[in-house]
C-alpha cells in the first residue's frame, strides 16, 4: 500500500515568521523614514539617500538580529539534548519510566505506554525524549542561517517598494503616495501571511495596516516638527 504524502503548514513556521517580519519591517521602517524626511522638506537626493541607507542598514540589522536570536534558541536546544543524552546514559530505566509516564498522561493505558516507551528507547531514545519531553522536532528546530537569510531578503523586498515609489514620483507627492501605497503593500502582506499560515485574513490585515499607519503618522509629524525648527 502506497503511503500518501502529507503537507503541514507547521513545516514552514520558522522561515515564514522571519520572512513576514522582515517584509513588514522593511515596508514600515523605510516608508516611515522616507515620509519623515519628505515631511521635513528634504531634497529629492536626501530622500533617496535616506531610503537606500535605511534599506541596507535595516537588512543587515534584521539578518544579524535573527541570526543571534535563533542561534540562542539553537544553543538552548543543543544544551537540553546534551543533558538529556547524559541522563539516558546514567539512568536508562528512569528515563524509560519518564517516557512511559508522558504517554500515560496523554491517555494511553499503562501497559501500552510501557511497551511503546521500551521500543522507542531501544531504537532512538534521544529522539523520543526530544520529541515527547522537550518538544523539539524537525518542524520546530531552530535554523539560524535560514532565518537570517529569509529575514534579510524579505526586508530588502519590502523596503524596495516604498523606495522605488519615492524616487519615481514628484517630491510634493512623496508623502501621500508612499503612505497610501505602503498601507496597500502591508494589507497584501498581511493577507499573504495569513493565507500561508491557514488563518483568516481580516484581522491580520487590520493589525498590520493600523500599526503601519501609526508609525508613518508619528514619523511624518516628527519630520514636520523638525523641518520647521531646523
N, C-alpha and C positions, 0 to 999 in steps of 0.2 A: 504493500500500500504506500503510495507516494505521500510524502509529507507536504502539507501546504505551507507556504511562506507567510509569515506574519509580519506586519509592519506596525510599529508603535511610535507615537509622537514623542514618547519619553526619550527615545534614542537620539533625538536632535536637541534635547533640552540645553546641553552645555553650550554649543555654538549658537543656538537660536537666541539665548539670553544675551550673549555677548554681542551678537550682530544687531539685535533690536536696540540694545542700549547704546551701541556705538553710533548707529544711524540717527537715532533720536537726539543724542548729544551733539552730533555733527550738525544737524539742522538747527537745533535751538541755539547752541552757543555761537555758531558762525553767523546765523541770521541776526541774533541779538547784537553781536559785535558790529556787524555792518550797519544795522539800524542805528546803533548808538553813535557811531562815527558820522553817519549821514545826518542824523538829527542835530549833531553839533556843528553842522555846516562844513564838514570836512571836504577837501577837494577830491575829485574822482580818483586821482592816483593814490591818495591816502586811504580811501575806502577800499580800493583793490589790494593795496599792501596789507592793510589790517585783515582783510578776509583771507588772503593767502597765508599770512603768518598764523592766523587762528586755525586754519586747516592743518598746516604742518605741525604746529605745536600740539594741537588737540589730538591728532592721530598718534603722535609719539607718546603723548601722555596716556591715552587710552590703552595703547599696547603695553606700555610699561606697567600701568596700574593693574590691568587684567592679569599680566604675567606674574606679578608679585602676589596678587591676591589669590589666584588659583594655585600658584606654587605653594603658598602657605597651606592651602587645603590639601594639596598633594602630599606635603610633608607630614601633615597630621594623619592622613590615611596610611602612609608608609610606616609611621611610628606605631599606629594601632595594629597594623598587620604584623609588624615585627614582635610586638608584645604578645599578640595572640599566638603567634608561631611558637614562642618560647613557652607559653602556658600549655600549649598542646603537648610539647615535648616533656615538660616537667610533670604534668598531671593529665594524662590522656583520659583516664577514667572519669575524672571530674569534668573535663571538657565535653566528653560524650554525654554525661548526665545533664550538663547545662544545655546542650543542644536538644536533647530529648525534652527537657522542660520547656524550651521555646516552642516546640511543636505541640506539646500538650496544651500550652496556653492558647494556641491557635485553634483548638478544638479537636485535635487528633487524639484518639484513645491511647492509653499508656503503652499497651503492647506494640501497637503500630509505631508510635513515636520512638520507642526504644529500638525497633528494628531499622527504621529509617536513619536514625542517628548513627547506629552501628555501621550501616552500609556506607553512609556518606563519610564517616570518619575513616573507614578503610580505604575509600577511593580518593577523596580530596578533602582532608579535614580543614585545612586553612580556607579553602574556597567556601566550604559550607558555613564556617563561622563568619567569614567576611560578609556573605550574603545575609545570613539569618540573624546574626548577633550584632554586627557592626553596620549593616545596611549599605555595604559597598558592593557595587555590581559594575558590569561593563557599561550600563546605561549611565550610571551616576558618577563614575570615577573622574577625578579631576584631570584635565588635559591643558596645561598652561600655555603651550605654544599654539595650539589650535584656538584657544580663547583669545590670545593676544592678536593673532593674525585676523581673526574674524572681527574683533572689535576695531582694529586699526583700519581695515579695509572698509567696513561699513561706515565708520566715522568719515572717512575720506569721501565716500559716495554721498553721504548725507550733507557734508559741508560744501561739496562742489555745487549742489543745486542752488542755494541762495547766492553763492559767489558768482556763478555764471550769470545769474539774473542781474546782479549788482553792476557788472561791467557791461551788460547789454542794454540797459535802459538809461534814460537821462537821469542826471543826478537828482533833479527835482522829484522824480517818481520813485527813487530807490526805496524810501521808507515804506510807501504804500504797497508797491509791487512785491518787494521781498517779504513783507509781513503777510500779505494775503497768500502768496504762493507757498510760503513756508508752512502756514497753517494747513493748506491743502496737502502738502507733502506729508506733514505729520499725521493727518487724517488717514491718508493712504497707507502710511507705515503702520499705524495702529490697526487698520483693517487687515493688512498682510500678516502682522504678528499674531493677531487673534485667530485668523483662519489657520495659520500654520500650527498653532497650538490647540486647535479644535474648540475654541471658545467663541462666544457671540461677539459681534464687532461693535455694538453700540457703546457700551461702557468704555472699552479701551480707546475708542476714537475720542470720546468726550474727555477722558482723562488726559490723553496726550496733547490734545489741542488746547485745552484750558491751561495746562501748565506752560505750554509754549507761549501762549498769548500773554500770560502774566509776565514771563521772563522778558519777552520783547517789549512789552509796555513799560516795564520798570527801566530797562536799558535805554529806551528812547527818551524817557523822562529825564534820566541822569544825563544823557547826551545833550539834550536841550539846555539843561541847567548849566552844565559845564561849559557848553559852547557860548552861552550868554555871558559867562563870567570871564572866560579866558580871552 
